[in-house]
């Protein structure tokens, strides 16, 4: 009984979140300036993440292994 209640709560929250996100996306899609702003924000986040990954790979190459330089 306890598990069924937990699953019902999780299912209800998931449906609530999906509907809420759907309302936000439909609002953004109906307003072209907000849609453009949303795309620019996503593009900026992707560029920042790619830059962080690139810097992380470069830093790993320069990092000594247990005090021994490569």
C-alpha angles and dihedrals in degrees: 000000000000092000092049091053091049092050091049091051092048091047092050093049091048092052091046092051093047092051092046093050090046091054091050093049092047090052091050092046092052092054111059095198092053089047091053091047090050092051091049091051092050091047091050092050091051091050092050092049092049090050091050091050091049092050091046092054091048092049092051091056092054095044115105118234108239092330095311116118117224 
